[in-house]
Amino acid sequence: MKADVDTEAVFPEKVQQEKIERVTTGDRIWHEVMSWFWVILAFLFIEGTLVQARVIPSGSMENTVLIGDHLIVSRIGYDAGIPFTNVHVPLWRNPKRQQIIVFRAPLPEQGFPDFIKRTIGLPGETIEIKHGVVFINGNALAEPYRPDPPNPQENRGPYKVPAGDYFMMGDNRENSYDSRYWGFVPRENIIGTPLMIYMSIDAPEDVWEPGHVGERFETYLNAIIHPSEVRWRRLFHIF
């Protein structure tokens, strides 16, 4: 009867090499997992507190912001939250008059969609529109950014902006769904302000609406094949 063979005694170098390989493989898997963990954590931190990427799906802010403009939006000082959730905390900075702001529209039936508009009325102010001209506390507001002259048929208000709320309007007044129709924006709904246009593609409005993933992919591919679809002069525009 043959005695059992001690593999480690007979082939010590081979056994040691196998142990090293097992330890090395385990270490590699662990390091890979930890690397991805820190990447995801960094993304959540940046997305939740520093900056976000947004694309413009409508013409309500033309000609300041165009359909297909891709923006970097700063959240610094305005809002902090957990991405892909409704958990967020308002911070210390508040919108200034005529500043462009990204916010959650107070439209619960639509799921509080993100809008981009210009801050017109501040807390405590009285807003009135006479023949298309905006008046704040009785004084006409100069608005050189509007693409069209005031509509003489438009008369609204007066509206008293509550404490902690803001009155938002689009630059393209004849094509803007804003505070004139759905009311004031609470401070806690403010997300941030645009910093820069990093890409701008001339494509139909529907392409940039939520859920149109296939059409959007085709648009990006088409922009690569046909560079003339890119509005090159708008790239890296700073707000």
Secondary structure, DSSP 8 states (H G I E B T S, - for coil): ------HHHHSHHHHHHHHHHHHHHHHHHHHHHHHHHHHHHHHHHIIIIIEEEEE--SSTTTTTS-TTEEEEEE-TTTEEE-TTSS-EEE-S----TT-EEEEE-S-GGGT--EEEEEEEE-TT-EEEEETTEEEETTEE---TT-SS---TT--EEEEE--TTEEEEE-SSGGG--SHHHH--EEGGGEEEEEEEEEEEB---GGGGSTT-HHHHHHHHHHHHH-GGGB-GGGTTEE-
